[in-house]
Amino acid sequence: MTQLIDISALEHRRDAIREWLEETAPYARFEQRHLEQNTPERAYWHLGYQAALADALELITNDHDAAYTVDKSNSSPADDQDEGSSQEA
């Protein structure tokens, strides 16, 4: 059975995060600290990647119990855009 997937939610999230990174931490793309072993940056990169995979799987399968839930009390502006509000610095 073939399942058609609306990927617009994933594209929107990707674009919002890309914009936030370009505005907030443009150096991150070039420094690549997540590639250095035994660093907090590497651990956080893997945590974020795992969360992204879980979110993508939830969108594909509509399995809301499989979603990776996070405390949004310290959310990024990209998170706030997705929720329809803005956060001022």
N, CA, C and O of each residue as an XYZ file, in Angstrom:
356
protein
N       0.847     -1.175      0.000
C       0.000      0.000      0.000
C       0.897      1.244      0.000
O       1.859      1.320      0.764
N       0.581      2.200     -0.846
C       1.337      3.439     -0.945
C       0.637      4.516     -0.126
O      -0.582      4.676     -0.186
N       1.438      5.249      0.638
C       0.899      6.321      1.467
C       1.469      7.643      0.974
O       2.687      7.803      0.899
N       0.597      8.596      0.636
C       1.047      9.922      0.233
C       1.251     10.753      1.493
O       0.399     10.784      2.381
N       2.380     11.415      1.553
C       2.723     12.174      2.746
C       2.831     13.653      2.389
O       3.523     14.014      1.437
N       2.154     14.502      3.143
C       2.270     15.944      2.977
C       3.504     16.385      3.748
O       3.511     16.386      4.979
N       4.537     16.757      3.024
C       5.790     17.106      3.686
C       5.908     18.596      3.984
O       6.964     19.056      4.419
N       4.858     19.343      3.759
C       4.930     20.786      3.969
C       5.245     21.138      5.426
O       5.929     22.130      5.677
N       4.766     20.357      6.379
C       5.070     20.637      7.791
C       6.563     20.468      8.061
O       7.158     21.267      8.784
N       7.166     19.431      7.484
C       8.609     19.225      7.644
C       9.396     20.343      6.965
O      10.381     20.835      7.515
N       8.964     20.742      5.777
C       9.658     21.815      5.058
C       9.563     23.129      5.821
O      10.539     23.875      5.901
N       8.397     23.414      6.378
C       8.206     24.642      7.159
C       9.122     24.651      8.383
O       9.773     25.653      8.678
N       9.161     23.542      9.077
C      10.004     23.442     10.272
C      11.478     23.594      9.909
O      12.220     24.308     10.584
N      11.902     22.913      8.832
C      13.293     23.015      8.375
C      13.651     24.460      8.056
O      14.700     24.948      8.476
N      12.790     25.143      7.319
C      13.057     26.514      6.922
C      13.098     27.457      8.120
O      13.938     28.356      8.177
N      12.196     27.254      9.072
C      12.170     28.102     10.267
C      13.441     27.933     11.084
O      13.995     28.914     11.580
N      13.906     26.707     11.228
C      15.139     26.462     11.982
C      16.336     27.036     11.242
O      17.223     27.625     11.860
N      16.371     26.870      9.921
C      17.480     27.416      9.127
C      17.559     28.930      9.295
O      18.643     29.473      9.505
N      16.422     29.613      9.205
C      16.398     31.069      9.372
C      16.860     31.469     10.764
O      17.636     32.412     10.916
N      16.387     30.757     11.780
C      16.775     31.067     13.152
C      18.281     30.887     13.336
O      18.936     31.724     13.957
N      18.826     29.804     12.802
C      20.265     29.580     12.906
C      21.066     30.660     12.189
O      22.079     31.125     12.711
N      20.630     31.061     11.012
C      21.337     32.101     10.263
C      21.339     33.428     11.013
O      22.319     34.172     10.966
N      20.240     33.724     11.705
C      20.148     34.981     12.454
C      20.861     34.906     13.799
O      21.483     35.880     14.224
N      20.778     33.773     14.464
C      21.257     33.646     15.833
C      22.681     33.125     15.947
O      23.449     33.596     16.786
N      23.039     32.160     15.111
C      24.346     31.520     15.236
C      24.910     31.138     13.867
O      25.086     29.955     13.578
N      25.195     32.139     13.021
C      25.683     31.814     11.681
C      27.011     31.070     11.696
O      27.325     30.344     10.753
N      27.786     31.241     12.748
C      29.087     30.575     12.892
C      28.955     29.064     13.051
O      29.893     28.329     12.743
N      27.815     28.595     13.523
C      27.641     27.167     13.822
C      27.824     26.295     12.583
O      28.328     25.176     12.675
N      27.420     26.803     11.441
C      27.535     26.025     10.212
C      28.996     25.817      9.827
O      29.335     24.825      9.182
N      29.853     26.743     10.216
C      31.257     26.673      9.823
C      32.151     26.048     10.886
O      33.121     25.370     10.547
N      31.850     26.261     12.157
C      32.699     25.728     13.225
C      32.593     24.211     13.347
O      33.589     23.538     13.612
N      31.417     23.682     13.160
C      31.204     22.231     13.175
C      31.707     21.549     14.456
O      32.285     20.464     14.400
N      31.487     22.184     15.593
C      31.953     21.613     16.867
C      31.303     20.276     17.187
O      31.851     19.497     17.966
N      30.159     20.001     16.607
C      29.491     18.733     16.866
C      30.281     17.547     16.320
O      29.972     16.400     16.644
N      31.285     17.802     15.507
C      32.117     16.721     14.970
C      33.251     16.334     15.915
O      33.897     15.305     15.720
N      33.495     17.158     16.940
C      34.563     16.876     17.900
C      34.059     15.880     18.947
O      33.018     16.086     19.570
N      34.814     14.807     19.126
C      34.403     13.773     20.078
C      34.401     14.304     21.510
O      35.177     15.191     21.868
N      33.508     13.736     22.313
C      33.408     14.022     23.751
C      33.144     15.495     24.060
O      33.666     16.026     25.040
N      32.341     16.151     23.235
C      31.977     17.541     23.501
C      30.474     17.638     23.737
O      29.706     16.822     23.228
N      30.061     18.638     24.510
C      28.619     18.849     24.693
C      27.915     19.117     23.362
O      26.771     18.704     23.175
N      28.586     19.801     22.440
C      27.983     20.089     21.145
C      27.626     18.808     20.396
O      26.588     18.734     19.738
N      28.489     17.808     20.499
C      28.217     16.538     19.832
C      27.004     15.847     20.452
O      26.152     15.310     19.743
N      26.939     15.868     21.771
C      25.795     15.250     22.455
C      24.494     15.963     22.084
O      23.486     15.316     21.803
N      24.520     17.295     22.085
C      23.316     18.044     21.730
C      22.936     17.846     20.276
O      21.750     17.801     19.950
N      23.927     17.725     19.387
C      23.629     17.469     17.976
C      22.882     16.143     17.845
O      21.869     16.063     17.151
N      23.388     15.099     18.519
C      22.733     13.791     18.438
C      21.348     13.819     19.072
O      20.422     13.177     18.577
N      21.207     14.556     20.159
C      19.895     14.695     20.786
C      18.912     15.360     19.818
O      17.776     14.909     19.676
N      19.344     16.414     19.165
C      18.488     17.095     18.204
C      18.160     16.231     16.999
O      17.035     16.250     16.501
N      19.143     15.475     16.533
C      18.921     14.603     15.381
C      17.922     13.498     15.731
O      17.040     13.168     14.938
N      18.072     12.945     16.908
C      17.139     11.901     17.353
C      15.727     12.468     17.467
O      14.757     11.816     17.082
N      15.620     13.675     17.993
C      14.301     14.314     18.119
C      13.699     14.586     16.738
O      12.496     14.413     16.538
N      14.531     15.008     15.794
C      14.043     15.272     14.440
C      13.534     13.997     13.778
O      12.493     14.007     13.121
N      14.263     12.909     13.950
C      13.809     11.634     13.391
C      12.488     11.201     14.013
O      11.593     10.731     13.312
N      12.366     11.359     15.327
C      11.114     10.992     16.003
C       9.959     11.852     15.501
O       8.861     11.344     15.271
N      10.200     13.152     15.331
C       9.154     14.043     14.829
C       8.749     13.666     13.409
O       7.563     13.653     13.081
N       9.737     13.358     12.565
C       9.436     12.972     11.183
C       8.640     11.674     11.150
O       7.680     11.548     10.391
N       9.035     10.721     11.965
C       8.298      9.453     12.023
C       6.871      9.671     12.495
O       5.945      9.026     12.004
N       6.689     10.579     13.447
C       5.329     10.867     13.919
C       4.482     11.443     12.793
O       3.329     11.051     12.618
N       5.048     12.370     12.030
C       4.301     12.956     10.920
C       3.965     11.914      9.857
O       2.876     11.935      9.285
N       4.893     11.011      9.595
C       4.681     10.001      8.565
C       3.657      8.958      9.004
O       2.796      8.557      8.220
N       3.753      8.526     10.249
C       2.897      7.435     10.720
C       1.673      7.916     11.476
O       0.777      7.123     11.765
N       1.619      9.197     11.802
C       0.543      9.752     12.629
C       0.477      9.084     13.991
O      -0.592      8.990     14.594
N       1.627      8.620     14.476
C       1.721      7.961     15.783
C       2.148      8.997     16.814
O       3.341      9.207     17.035
N       1.174      9.644     17.442
C       1.468     10.709     18.379
C       2.155     10.219     19.649
O       2.792     11.015     20.339
N       2.046      8.948     19.973
C       2.732      8.409     21.145
C       4.226      8.261     20.900
O       4.995      8.205     21.860
N       4.665      8.196     19.639
C       6.077      8.019     19.316
C       6.827      9.344     19.291
O       8.049      9.356     19.145
N       6.125     10.443     19.428
C       6.764     11.753     19.333
C       7.722     11.983     20.486
O       7.495     11.547     21.615
N       8.797     12.681     20.168
C       9.759     13.081     21.191
C       9.259     14.387     21.769
O       9.194     15.389     21.057
N       8.909     14.400     23.026
C       8.380     15.609     23.629
C       9.481     16.336     24.377
O      10.336     15.716     25.008
N       9.451     17.646     24.298
C      10.460     18.462     24.962
C       9.789     19.545     25.780
O       8.642     19.914     25.529
N      10.517     20.049     26.758
C      10.058     21.186     27.537
C      10.284     22.433     26.694
O      11.427     22.767     26.385
N       9.216     23.124     26.319
C       9.334     24.284     25.444
C       9.524     25.575     26.233
O       9.378     26.659     25.668
N       9.843     25.491     27.519
C      10.018     26.697     28.303
C      11.237     27.486     27.844
O      11.327     28.686     28.107
N      12.176     26.836     27.162
C      13.360     27.506     26.647
C      13.425     27.281     25.138
O      14.462     26.888     24.603
N      12.312     27.534     24.463
C      12.213     27.238     23.038
C      12.927     28.280     22.191
O      13.170     29.402     22.635
N      13.256     27.894     20.974
C      13.882     28.810     20.033
C      12.801     29.616     19.329
O      11.631     29.234     19.353
N      13.177     30.729     18.701
C      12.187     31.482     17.927
C      11.544     30.624     16.843
O      10.386     30.848     16.491
N      12.264     29.658     16.315
C      11.680     28.772     15.306
C      10.518     27.987     15.900
O       9.512     27.768     15.224
N      10.642     27.559     17.159
C       9.543     26.863     17.825
C       8.332     27.769     17.939
O       7.202     27.348     17.689
N       8.577     29.028     18.320
C       7.484     29.962     18.503
C       6.784     30.268     17.192
O       5.566     30.446     17.178
N       7.522     30.334     16.089
C       6.905     30.572     14.781
C       5.952     29.467     14.451
O       4.863     29.718     13.935
N       6.347     28.215     14.745
C       5.500     27.085     14.442
C       4.193     27.143     15.226
O       3.167     26.639     14.769
N       4.233     27.747     16.386
C       3.048     27.812     17.226
C       2.224     29.064     16.944
O       1.205     29.302     17.592
N       2.676     29.875     15.961
C       1.896     31.036     15.568
C       2.114     32.257     16.414
O       1.348     33.216     16.317
N       3.150     32.255     17.253
C       3.454     33.438     18.064
C       4.892     33.826     17.828
O       5.656     33.070     17.229
N       5.264     34.997     18.293
C       6.663     35.419     18.147
C       7.213     35.740     19.520
O       6.487     36.097     20.448
N       8.521     35.598     19.610
C       9.201     35.831     20.884
C      10.183     36.953     20.664
O      11.009     36.876     19.755
N      10.118     37.992     21.468
C      11.037     39.112     21.320
C      12.250     38.867     22.190
O      12.153     38.291     23.274
N      13.410     39.320     21.691
C      14.663     39.133     22.434
C      14.790     40.139     23.529
O      15.780     40.135     24.260
